[in-house]
Amino acid sequence: MFGAALTAVDLRKGGGKVKIGAGKGKRTSLAAPSNAFQNTKTQKQAQKMSNQEFVQSIADRAEKKVGGTGPYAGTRKHKYAEKLLERYQDMSGRRRELAAEKLFKGGKELNRGDPTRGSTRLDVVDGKERVVYDYKFVQNPGKGLRPQQIQKIQQQGPENIVKIIEINPSR
């Protein structure tokens, strides 16, 4: 097993792409459906994880639960990750600043029934820290976010986002 390699794009002045932690021992998974969602290797409880560690643990769990490759498996993993985050929020009342699978256009979140042409769907948005997490359920992770995708998130995503972080599940 190896740890997930992450790519973050810092959108603040002077920011650029940086690699984040690709070390061993970073694999996490959530123990559900109990209230003690935790990293099973370190027994670190969800409430003690950073939001990035928590989102990483959800990606790991989705990869393990759904498995497979290709667009159908990727869609199922995204859906599983969304439901897992919502279930944790419902059970614990915590991490309400995280929102999964939200549509944005022109810096505003779209409501049901709004036209979606030209919008972008964001995997996880941290409204408090102003970070977008983008799941990459691919066979060869860590290639980074495409410049076109970064640009679209900047143009259509929430205003004042300071960082976009690629999340690859640990394998």
Backbone as CSV, one residue per row, in Angstrom:
resi,resn,N_x,N_y,N_z,CA_x,CA_y,CA_z,C_x,C_y,C_z
1,MET,0.841,-1.182,0.000,0.000,0.000,0.000,0.884,1.243,0.000
2,PHE,0.415,2.263,-0.644,1.140,3.524,-0.628,0.171,4.647,-0.378
3,GLY,0.678,5.754,0.126,-0.162,6.904,0.433,-0.584,7.633,-0.827
4,ALA,-1.621,8.392,-0.716,-2.139,9.129,-1.854,-1.285,10.349,-2.118
5,ALA,-1.046,10.613,-3.382,-0.357,11.839,-3.769,-1.424,12.868,-4.086
6,LEU,-1.274,14.035,-3.541,-2.249,15.090,-3.752,-1.592,16.240,-4.490
7,THR,-2.363,16.904,-5.286,-1.900,18.124,-5.924,-2.819,19.238,-5.465
8,ALA,-2.241,20.307,-4.989,-3.031,21.456,-4.560,-2.665,22.644,-5.430
9,VAL,-3.644,23.435,-5.725,-3.412,24.668,-6.462,-3.790,25.806,-5.532
10,ASP,-2.798,26.592,-5.143,-3.022,27.716,-4.255,-3.371,28.920,-5.114
11,LEU,-4.567,29.464,-4.917,-5.047,30.552,-5.766,-4.742,31.935,-5.201
12,ARG,-4.086,31.979,-4.056,-3.719,33.279,-3.509,-2.547,33.855,-4.293
13,LYS,-2.265,35.108,-4.091,-1.208,35.800,-4.820,0.115,35.029,-4.694
14,GLY,0.731,34.751,-5.839,2.009,34.051,-5.848,1.876,32.545,-5.724
15,GLY,0.643,32.032,-5.679,0.435,30.597,-5.501,0.753,29.820,-6.758
16,GLY,0.905,28.546,-6.614,1.165,27.655,-7.732,0.823,26.238,-7.328
17,LYS,1.133,25.269,-8.200,0.872,23.866,-7.887,1.941,23.348,-6.938
18,VAL,1.522,22.563,-5.982,2.452,21.912,-5.064,1.970,20.495,-4.813
19,LYS,2.898,19.577,-4.616,2.552,18.214,-4.238,2.385,18.177,-2.729
20,ILE,1.394,17.436,-2.282,1.133,17.328,-0.848,1.222,15.869,-0.473
21,GLY,1.928,15.575,0.602,2.070,14.271,1.223,1.800,13.056,0.379
22,ALA,2.835,12.400,-0.073,2.670,11.140,-0.769,3.319,10.036,0.040
23,GLY,3.451,10.253,1.339,4.154,9.305,2.193,3.331,8.102,2.563
24,LYS,4.022,7.111,3.126,3.341,5.901,3.573,2.560,6.189,4.839
25,GLY,1.606,5.327,5.129,0.851,5.469,6.363,-0.243,6.512,6.302
26,LYS,-0.585,6.988,5.123,-1.613,8.012,5.003,-2.977,7.408,4.687
27,ARG,-3.044,6.099,4.469,-4.305,5.475,4.093,-5.292,5.594,5.240
28,THR,-6.480,6.008,4.907,-7.523,6.149,5.910,-8.804,5.545,5.393
29,SER,-9.634,5.108,6.295,-10.968,4.679,5.891,-11.915,4.972,7.035
30,LEU,-13.165,5.150,6.710,-14.156,5.494,7.714,-14.848,4.243,8.210
31,ALA,-15.027,4.146,9.486,-15.766,3.040,10.078,-17.210,3.481,10.216
32,ALA,-18.097,2.966,9.398,-19.498,3.361,9.419,-20.329,2.162,9.798
33,PRO,-21.498,2.296,10.311,-22.261,3.511,10.488,-22.172,4.103,11.891
34,SER,-21.175,3.776,12.667,-21.106,4.319,14.021,-20.781,5.805,13.999
35,ASN,-20.941,6.443,15.144,-20.650,7.856,15.286,-19.152,8.110,15.341
36,ALA,-18.355,7.056,15.528,-16.908,7.195,15.651,-16.238,6.933,14.315
37,PHE,-16.540,7.736,13.290,-15.851,7.626,12.010,-14.380,7.842,12.328
38,GLN,-13.527,6.930,11.916,-12.128,7.081,12.268,-11.210,6.448,11.243
39,ASN,-9.963,6.860,11.274,-8.901,6.288,10.476,-8.536,4.980,11.152
40,THR,-8.693,3.855,10.460,-8.511,2.560,11.105,-7.058,2.230,11.390
41,LYS,-6.105,2.815,10.661,-4.700,2.535,10.934,-4.201,3.270,12.165
42,THR,-4.594,4.501,12.334,-4.081,5.285,13.454,-5.119,5.478,14.550
43,GLN,-6.342,5.006,14.300,-7.449,5.196,15.230,-7.734,6.669,15.477
44,LYS,-7.417,7.490,14.501,-7.695,8.921,14.601,-9.156,9.144,14.278
45,GLN,-9.895,9.672,15.216,-11.317,9.894,15.021,-11.548,11.056,14.068
46,ALA,-12.672,10.973,13.386,-12.993,11.978,12.373,-12.978,13.384,12.945
47,GLN,-13.467,13.548,14.168,-13.509,14.910,14.711,-12.118,15.479,14.973
48,LYS,-11.080,14.629,14.962,-9.715,15.108,15.163,-8.958,15.253,13.838
49,MET,-9.587,14.855,12.737,-8.961,14.991,11.418,-9.168,16.407,10.900
50,SER,-8.248,16.843,10.049,-8.479,18.081,9.309,-9.536,17.769,8.253
51,ASN,-10.121,18.791,7.657,-11.098,18.550,6.595,-10.463,17.803,5.426
52,GLN,-9.212,18.122,5.111,-8.532,17.434,4.016,-8.355,15.949,4.346
53,GLU,-7.947,15.629,5.557,-7.811,14.220,5.955,-9.163,13.517,5.907
54,PHE,-10.194,14.217,6.323,-11.538,13.639,6.327,-12.013,13.341,4.901
55,VAL,-11.834,14.297,3.989,-12.231,14.096,2.591,-11.399,12.959,1.988
56,GLN,-10.119,12.894,2.331,-9.261,11.794,1.865,-9.801,10.458,2.359
57,SER,-10.219,10.387,3.612,-10.734,9.134,4.160,-12.021,8.708,3.450
58,ILE,-12.824,9.660,3.053,-14.044,9.347,2.296,-13.675,8.779,0.926
59,ALA,-12.685,9.371,0.258,-12.240,8.865,-1.049,-11.718,7.433,-0.920
60,ASP,-10.951,7.176,0.126,-10.423,5.827,0.351,-11.552,4.822,0.542
61,ARG,-12.521,5.220,1.322,-13.662,4.337,1.590,-14.469,4.074,0.311
62,ALA,-14.685,5.097,-0.495,-15.431,4.945,-1.745,-14.686,4.008,-2.698
63,GLU,-13.385,4.167,-2.790,-12.576,3.299,-3.658,-12.681,1.848,-3.207
64,LYS,-12.551,1.635,-1.917,-12.597,0.272,-1.370,-13.983,-0.353,-1.544
65,LYS,-15.025,0.405,-1.281,-16.393,-0.114,-1.332,-16.857,-0.398,-2.759
66,VAL,-16.626,0.541,-3.679,-17.159,0.427,-5.032,-16.203,-0.332,-5.941
67,GLY,-14.900,0.007,-5.894,-13.918,-0.660,-6.753,-14.167,-0.400,-8.224
68,GLY,-13.446,-1.132,-9.059,-13.629,-1.038,-10.497,-12.977,0.189,-11.110
69,THR,-13.025,0.227,-12.449,-12.449,1.349,-13.193,-13.440,1.805,-14.255
70,GLY,-13.153,2.931,-14.831,-13.992,3.451,-15.902,-14.998,4.468,-15.415
71,PRO,-15.706,5.089,-16.370,-16.625,6.175,-16.020,-17.789,5.731,-15.133
72,TYR,-18.317,4.537,-15.350,-19.439,4.071,-14.524,-18.996,3.897,-13.068
73,ALA,-17.844,3.258,-12.865,-17.321,3.075,-11.506,-17.002,4.429,-10.872
74,GLY,-16.449,5.352,-11.657,-16.127,6.682,-11.127,-17.362,7.427,-10.657
75,THR,-18.431,7.339,-11.432,-19.691,7.981,-11.041,-20.224,7.359,-9.754
76,ARG,-20.163,6.047,-9.657,-20.642,5.363,-8.444,-19.797,5.746,-7.220
77,LYS,-18.491,5.898,-7.391,-17.611,6.292,-6.285,-17.936,7.711,-5.826
78,HIS,-18.166,8.618,-6.775,-18.545,9.993,-6.414,-19.858,9.992,-5.640
79,LYS,-20.829,9.210,-6.089,-22.135,9.146,-5.423,-21.989,8.555,-4.022
80,TYR,-21.196,7.498,-3.886,-20.972,6.890,-2.583,-20.306,7.898,-1.639
81,ALA,-19.294,8.617,-2.137,-18.606,9.618,-1.315,-19.566,10.716,-0.868
82,GLU,-20.437,11.150,-1.769,-21.430,12.176,-1.417,-22.344,11.672,-0.301
83,LYS,-22.860,10.468,-0.451,-23.777,9.905,0.554,-23.076,9.693,1.883
84,LEU,-21.808,9.272,1.851,-21.060,9.045,3.081,-20.855,10.351,3.845
85,LEU,-20.509,11.422,3.133,-20.349,12.729,3.782,-21.671,13.184,4.391
86,GLU,-22.747,13.073,3.627,-24.057,13.496,4.133,-24.480,12.670,5.337
87,ARG,-24.204,11.372,5.298,-24.563,10.510,6.434,-23.781,10.905,7.682
88,TYR,-22.491,11.171,7.527,-21.693,11.610,8.668,-22.248,12.918,9.239
89,GLN,-22.573,13.859,8.357,-23.108,15.142,8.819,-24.432,14.947,9.550
90,ASP,-25.302,14.104,9.018,-26.599,13.841,9.655,-26.432,13.179,11.016
91,MET,-25.492,12.243,11.105,-25.298,11.496,12.355,-24.628,12.332,13.437
92,SER,-23.641,13.128,13.040,-22.826,13.814,14.035,-23.153,15.299,14.187
93,GLY,-23.752,15.895,13.157,-23.989,17.332,13.190,-22.727,18.133,12.933
94,ARG,-21.639,17.457,12.568,-20.352,18.117,12.347,-20.049,18.269,10.869
95,ARG,-19.045,19.094,10.598,-18.516,19.333,9.253,-19.583,19.849,8.283
96,ARG,-20.448,20.704,8.791,-21.499,21.288,7.953,-20.933,22.267,6.923
97,GLU,-19.669,22.677,7.098,-19.049,23.584,6.132,-18.676,22.865,4.834
98,LEU,-18.714,21.527,4.842,-18.414,20.753,3.643,-19.702,20.473,2.876
99,ALA,-19.674,20.720,1.582,-20.830,20.452,0.724,-20.353,19.612,-0.446
100,ALA,-21.090,18.545,-0.762,-20.688,17.617,-1.815,-21.543,17.780,-3.068
101,GLU,-20.875,17.615,-4.210,-21.535,17.560,-5.524,-22.470,18.751,-5.770
102,LYS,-21.947,19.935,-5.610,-22.725,21.157,-5.822,-22.403,21.774,-7.178
103,LEU,-23.421,22.289,-7.820,-23.274,22.966,-9.105,-23.093,24.465,-8.893
104,PHE,-22.129,25.040,-9.619,-21.877,26.475,-9.547,-21.794,27.046,-10.956
105,LYS,-22.213,28.292,-11.059,-22.088,29.029,-12.309,-21.930,30.503,-11.967
106,GLY,-20.897,31.113,-12.500,-20.661,32.532,-12.260,-20.455,32.873,-10.799
107,GLY,-19.876,31.960,-10.042,-19.594,32.196,-8.628,-20.750,31.918,-7.686
108,LYS,-21.881,31.513,-8.209,-23.076,31.272,-7.382,-23.493,29.811,-7.467
109,GLU,-23.968,29.276,-6.345,-24.485,27.909,-6.334,-25.838,27.878,-7.035
110,LEU,-26.025,26.880,-7.882,-27.288,26.743,-8.604,-28.302,25.971,-7.767
111,ASN,-29.551,26.335,-7.926,-30.649,25.637,-7.267,-31.248,24.631,-8.240
112,ARG,-32.037,23.710,-7.724,-32.726,22.773,-8.597,-33.592,23.549,-9.574
113,GLY,-33.549,23.095,-10.820,-34.353,23.742,-11.848,-33.626,24.852,-12.589
114,ASP,-32.524,25.352,-12.031,-31.739,26.373,-12.731,-31.069,25.745,-13.950
115,PRO,-30.895,26.511,-15.029,-30.172,25.978,-16.189,-28.728,25.648,-15.808
116,THR,-28.240,24.502,-16.268,-26.905,24.055,-15.869,-25.845,24.250,-16.950
117,ARG,-26.239,24.688,-18.128,-25.273,24.876,-19.214,-24.174,25.859,-18.782
118,GLY,-22.907,25.434,-18.946,-21.775,26.279,-18.594,-21.393,26.223,-17.129
119,SER,-22.105,25.430,-16.343,-21.809,25.339,-14.907,-20.712,24.312,-14.664
120,THR,-20.245,24.231,-13.433,-19.274,23.221,-13.029,-19.755,22.555,-11.749
121,ARG,-19.618,21.234,-11.703,-19.997,20.471,-10.507,-18.736,20.231,-9.689
122,LEU,-18.776,20.645,-8.434,-17.622,20.501,-7.556,-17.853,19.338,-6.598
123,ASP,-16.823,18.500,-6.452,-16.959,17.293,-5.634,-17.199,17.642,-4.170
124,VAL,-16.325,18.439,-3.575,-16.505,18.882,-2.186,-16.028,20.326,-2.083
125,VAL,-16.851,21.156,-1.482,-16.508,22.559,-1.244,-16.471,22.786,0.259
126,ASP,-15.365,23.338,0.727,-15.232,23.720,2.130,-15.473,25.220,2.201
127,GLY,-16.674,25.601,2.612,-17.055,27.005,2.645,-16.329,27.816,3.700
128,LYS,-15.870,27.156,4.749,-15.174,27.852,5.832,-13.727,28.171,5.446
129,GLU,-13.014,27.175,4.941,-11.611,27.355,4.567,-11.440,27.847,3.126
130,ARG,-12.561,27.882,2.365,-12.573,28.323,0.972,-11.675,27.454,0.092
131,VAL,-11.900,26.128,0.218,-11.124,25.129,-0.514,-12.080,24.252,-1.308
132,VAL,-11.669,23.881,-2.521,-12.399,22.913,-3.330,-11.566,21.638,-3.370
133,TYR,-12.191,20.505,-3.057,-11.545,19.202,-3.148,-12.098,18.493,-4.372
134,ASP,-11.199,17.988,-5.215,-11.608,17.322,-6.445,-11.137,15.872,-6.415
135,TYR,-12.094,14.929,-6.335,-11.758,13.506,-6.346,-11.257,13.104,-7.723
136,LYS,-10.211,12.286,-7.754,-9.710,11.683,-8.984,-9.630,10.179,-8.752
137,PHE,-10.684,9.482,-9.152,-10.720,8.029,-9.031,-10.168,7.438,-10.326
138,VAL,-8.854,7.483,-10.490,-8.206,7.026,-11.711,-7.155,5.974,-11.380
139,GLN,-6.735,5.217,-12.391,-5.750,4.162,-12.174,-4.361,4.720,-11.903
140,ASN,-4.002,5.823,-12.525,-2.676,6.425,-12.352,-2.829,7.820,-11.762
141,PRO,-2.969,7.901,-10.442,-3.240,9.200,-9.810,-2.021,10.117,-9.763
142,GLY,-2.302,11.355,-9.444,-1.249,12.315,-9.183,-0.764,13.085,-10.392
143,LYS,-1.453,12.985,-11.516,-1.041,13.733,-12.702,-1.437,15.196,-12.598
144,GLY,-2.225,15.509,-11.606,-2.618,16.891,-11.388,-3.897,17.259,-12.105
145,LEU,-4.443,18.355,-11.692,-5.646,18.878,-12.325,-5.262,19.535,-13.643
146,ARG,-6.081,19.343,-14.647,-5.828,19.982,-15.936,-6.017,21.491,-15.810
147,PRO,-5.210,22.269,-16.520,-5.354,23.728,-16.473,-6.767,24.194,-16.832
148,GLN,-7.417,23.511,-17.795,-8.772,23.892,-18.189,-9.751,23.702,-17.030
149,GLN,-9.553,22.631,-16.251,-10.439,22.376,-15.126,-10.224,23.405,-14.021
150,ILE,-8.992,23.740,-13.763,-8.683,24.769,-12.756,-9.314,26.096,-13.164
151,GLN,-9.158,26.445,-14.433,-9.717,27.703,-14.930,-11.238,27.722,-14.799
152,LYS,-11.889,26.606,-15.133,-13.348,26.551,-15.032,-13.805,26.678,-13.582
153,ILE,-13.086,26.033,-12.657,-13.439,26.155,-11.237,-13.276,27.605,-10.789
154,GLN,-12.194,28.252,-11.230,-11.963,29.649,-10.858,-13.042,30.562,-11.423
155,GLN,-13.459,30.315,-12.660,-14.445,31.188,-13.311,-15.870,30.919,-12.826
156,GLN,-16.229,29.652,-12.663,-17.613,29.307,-12.350,-17.845,28.956,-10.884
157,GLY,-16.810,28.524,-10.185,-16.953,28.072,-8.796,-17.232,29.201,-7.832
158,PRO,-17.309,28.855,-6.552,-17.603,29.872,-5.538,-16.551,30.979,-5.531
159,GLU,-16.990,32.167,-5.184,-16.077,33.304,-5.111,-15.125,33.123,-3.940
160,ASN,-13.956,33.694,-4.056,-12.953,33.723,-2.990,-12.370,32.360,-2.639
161,ILE,-12.350,31.416,-3.565,-11.691,30.133,-3.320,-10.187,30.389,-3.304
162,VAL,-9.499,29.861,-2.292,-8.061,30.083,-2.188,-7.245,28.858,-2.593
163,LYS,-7.873,27.675,-2.648,-7.107,26.481,-2.975,-8.009,25.436,-3.612
164,ILE,-7.445,24.716,-4.575,-8.109,23.569,-5.195,-7.195,22.381,-4.958
165,ILE,-7.716,21.336,-4.335,-6.895,20.177,-3.973,-7.428,18.922,-4.638
166,GLU,-6.548,18.241,-5.364,-6.879,16.956,-5.966,-6.766,15.878,-4.894
167,ILE,-7.791,15.037,-4.803,-7.805,13.943,-3.822,-7.804,12.618,-4.574
168,ASN,-6.726,11.849,-4.391,-6.623,10.519,-4.978,-6.758,9.490,-3.862
169,PRO,-7.589,8.462,-4.045,-7.682,7.453,-2.994,-6.381,6.703,-2.850
170,SER,-6.078,6.287,-1.625,-4.914,5.453,-1.373,-5.170,4.092,-1.977
171,ARG,-4.179,3.482,-2.474,-4.350,2.148,-3.080,-3.519,1.141,-2.351
